[in-house]
Amino acid sequence: MAEKTRRRLEFGDGGKAGELFGPHNRNLHRIRKLSGVDISSRGSTLTLSADDERQLENVTRLLVQLYELVKKGRELDDTDIDQGWRTVARDESGEVPEAVGSQVFKVSRKRSVQAKSPGQREYLEAIGSADMIFGIGPAGTGKTYLAVAMAVAAMQEKRVKRLVLTRPAVEAGERLGFLPGDMVEKVNPYLRPLYDALHDMLDFATVQEMIQSGRIEVAPLAFMRGRTLNDAFIILDEAQNTTPEQMKMFLTRLGFNSKAVITGDVTQIDLPGRAPSGLVNAANVLEGVEGIRFVRFQEGDVIRHPLVGRIVRAYEQDERKQQET
């Protein structure tokens, strides 16, 4: 059996080294699980050993770059470790700070957000610079969550007066009259992911007060017809389930001093009868139009549980096999 290659790394600042290693060496255990490289610590010194010298080099680069983030004040979490590992394992010149981004957006007293992937960094930059942004990609990439976060930040900073959340109620065919309750109660089940994001950033009582005062509005897409939305941050979620006619109607609701973010996953279209998707159509029609930004997330941008990324990858492989047969 070939002898393992060993390497020692010394991190001089004991306090910062502890932040790099994590509580009870949690970060080191996670890196070991991802890479297969044995890591042992003694004080601020690490000893690495592995059969694969390339993996040893990748882990060394990851640890050194994460340490630079820690010295700049970054509090590492599992997502930083996972995304950093993907970066160095995929690209010999990949830089972890580039992968996870560095700008922190203060959303509220309760929450700050920061890009965790190249796609998220591009998305946040696009929301900051354009009036209309399309975020297209698989589940778990943060499309909806980050859009709500930036909307809340815009309201807190008084850059807009209200937040409008809308989503096509495909399961009810946009015909909500037969459902019990008022309009908000009828559409609430379809807007639950948006509410979840809101409650993660603001206190429950604050959200309820803002809804009652009209500063936060929830409405099914069908209720957007005929309106002009000024001084608003507007989010259309699950946009793959709009028809081209609905999408055109929504996009032309944009008023003065307003911003619209449209999110969706074109692999999860639930329209009946194989009707064409308004999101797919808009991506073809509006590409290159000034003032509109398209951000396309990839599997590597998936930030939820690592299993989600593997599920997405498995489905993509299955789709390719079906196309080849």
N, C-alpha and C positions, 0 to 999 in steps of 0.2 A: 504494500500500500504506500502510495506516494506521501511524503511528509507534507504537512500543511505549511503554507506560507504564513508568516507572522509579521505583525507590524505594531509598533508602539506610537501612540499619539499623546502628546502632552498639551493640556489646556491650562495655562498658567494661573488664571484667575479662578480660585476655588469656587467663589460664589456663582460666577457666570457658568463655570463648568457644571455645577449642580443644576442650573436651569436648563442647560443643554441635555444633561442626562435624564432629567425629569424626576418627579417624586418616585422614590424606590426604584430608580433606573428605568422608569416606564418607557421613556423614549428609546432607550437602548434596546429594551426587550422588543419593541415594535420594529426597530430597524433589523434586528436579528431575524425576526419572523419573516420580514419582507425579503431579505437578501440571502439568508442561510449562512451568514458570516457570524462566527462566534465572537462575542464582545464581553470582555471582563473589565471591571473598573477597580482602581485602587487610588483613592484620593482623586486628584484631577487628571490621572493618567489612565488611558485606555489601552488594552492589548487586544488586537484583532487577529483572528486566525481563520483561514479558509483554504479549501482545496482549489478553488477557482481564483486565480490571481486578478482576473478582471473584476470579479465581484468585490474583491478586497479593495481594489482601486476605486470602484464606484462608491463603496461605503465610506472610504477615506474622504473623497470629494464631498459627499453628502454631509458628513460630520463637520468638516471644515467650514462649509458654506452655511450650515445651520448655526454654527457658533458665531459667525459674523452677524447673522440676524439677531441672535440673542444679545450680542454686545451693543446692538443698536436699539435695544429695548423691546424686541419682539418676544411675546409669550407664546411658545410653541404649543401646538395642539396636534392631535392625530392627523388632521387634514394636512398640516404643513409637512409632517413626516411622509405621509403617503404620496402627496403631490411632488415633494422634493425627490423621493426615490424614483418615481416615474420619470422625472426629468433627467436625472443623472444616468439612469439605466438605459434611457432611450437615446441620449445624445451626449457624446463625450465632451462637447463644449457647452452643454446646458448649464445654466446658472440658476440655482434655486431662488435667489431673490427675484429674478425675472419670471420664474414660474408662479410664485405666489403673490407677487406684487408687493408694494410697500405703502401705498397711500391708504390711510384709515379715514373712513367717512363717519362722522359723529351723527347718528340718526336721532337719538334722543338720550335722555338721562339713563335710560334703561339699556340701550344697545348701540354698539358701533359695528360697522361692517368693513370688511377688507377683502380684496380679490384673493381667491384661493387657487386660481388657475389662469393661464394665458387668456382663455376665452372670457373669463369673468373680468379680467383687467380691461380687455377691449370693450366689453359690454358697459362697464361703469364709465369708461372714457367717452363712449358713444352717447350715453344718457346725459352726460355733462355737456356735450357739445352740439348735439342735434336736436331738432324739434320732434322728429318722429323716428323711432327706433324699433326694428324688428329683431327679437331674440328667438332664434330658431335652433332647436336641438333636443336631445333626449332628456328623459326625466332625470332629476337629480343634479342638474347643472346650475341651479340657482336662478333661473330666468325670472320666475315669479317673485321669489323672496327678495332678490336684489332690486327689482323694479319697485316693490312696495317700500323697501328701505329708502330708496332715493326719493320716492314720493313723500314719505313722512318727513324726510330731511328738508325737502323743498317747502313743505307746509310749516315746519318749525321755524325755518328761516324767513317765512313770509314772502317767498318768491312766487307762490301760488296761493289762492284763497281756498281751494277745495281739492279733494281727491275723489275721482270717479272710478269705481271698479265695475267692470262688466265682463260678462262671460256668456257665450251662447248656451242656452239650456236645451241641448240637443235631446237629452233623454225625454224631455217633456214636449219636444217638437216646437218650442217657443210658444206653445199655446198653454198658458199657465192658468187660465180662468177656472179650470176644473179643480185646481188644487186649493185646499183650505187656507184661510188667513189673508192678510193684506199682501201687497206686492212684495215687500221685503221678506215676509215669511215664506212666500211662494218660491222666491229665488235663492234664499239662504243656502239650501243644500248644495246648489251649484257653485256658490261663491265661497264655500268653506275654506279652501286653501288660501284664499286672499285674507279671510278673517284670521286664520291661524297665523299668517305672517304679521298682520297688524297687532295681534295680541302678544306676539313675541317681542314687539318693539315699544308698545305703549301699554299702560295700565288698562285693565278692562273698563274701569269707570270712565277713563279718558276717551276710549274708543266709543263707548255708548253715548257720551255727551256730544262728541263730534258728529256722530250719526244723527242724533236728535236735532242738532243745530244746523244740519245740512252741509257741514264742512267735509264730511265723508258721505258719499252717496253710493249705494249699491243698486244695480239695475240689470235686468236681463238685456241682452243686446237689442232685442226687438224694441225696447223702450227708448233707444237712442235716436230713432227716426225723427227727423224734422227739427232737431235741436242744434244749437251752436254753443260750444263749450268754451267760454273765455276764462282766463286766469285759473286754469285747471291742470292738474296732472292726471291723465287718463290712462288706465291700464285695461287692455283687452287680453284676457287670459284664455287659454285653450283655443287660440284663433284658427287652428287647423280645422275646427268644426264649424267655421262660417262658410257660407256660399260666397261666390265672387260678388254677388249683388249685395249681400250683407256687409262684406268687407269694404266695398266702395262706399256704401252708406256710412259706415263707421268712420272711415278715414276722412270723409268730407265734413265731419262734425267739429274738426279742430278749429278753435277760435283764436283770438289774439292772446298773446302771453300764455300759451298753453303748450303742453308737451304730451305726446302720446307714445306709450310703449306697448307693443304688440308681441305677445309671446305664444309659442306653440311648438308642437312636435309633429312634423309631417309624416312620421311613421305611425301615428296614433289617431288616424282620422276615423271618426265614428258617424259620419254623415250617412243617412239612409240611402239605399239605392245607388251606391257608388257615385253620388253627386260630386262634382268637382269641388276642391277645397279652395276657399277664398285666400288662404295663406299661401298656398302653392301658386295660385294665379298672381297674387300681389308680388311675390318674389320675382316672377318672370316679367311682369309689366313695369314695376317701379325701380328695378335695379338701375343705379346710375342717376336717379333723379336727385337733384340738389336739395339738401336739407334732410334727406332720408338716409339712415345708416342701417345696414344689415349685419348682424353678428351671428355667425353660425358656430354653435358649440359642437364639440366632438366628444367621443367617448372618454378621452383623457380629461375632460372638464367635469366629469361626474364627481360630485363632492359627497354624496351620501355614503352610506355603508359600502365598503369595497365590493360587497356582493352585488350591489346594483350595477356597478360597472361590468362585472362578469356576466350578469344577466343580459345587459344591453349587447355586449359583444357576442354572446351566444345566439341571440335573435338575429343579429346582423349576419353572422355566419350561415345561419339556417336560410335566411332570405337569399343570400348569394347562391347557395346550393340549389334552391328552388328555381332561380333564374337560369342556372346553367343546365337544368334538366328539361 
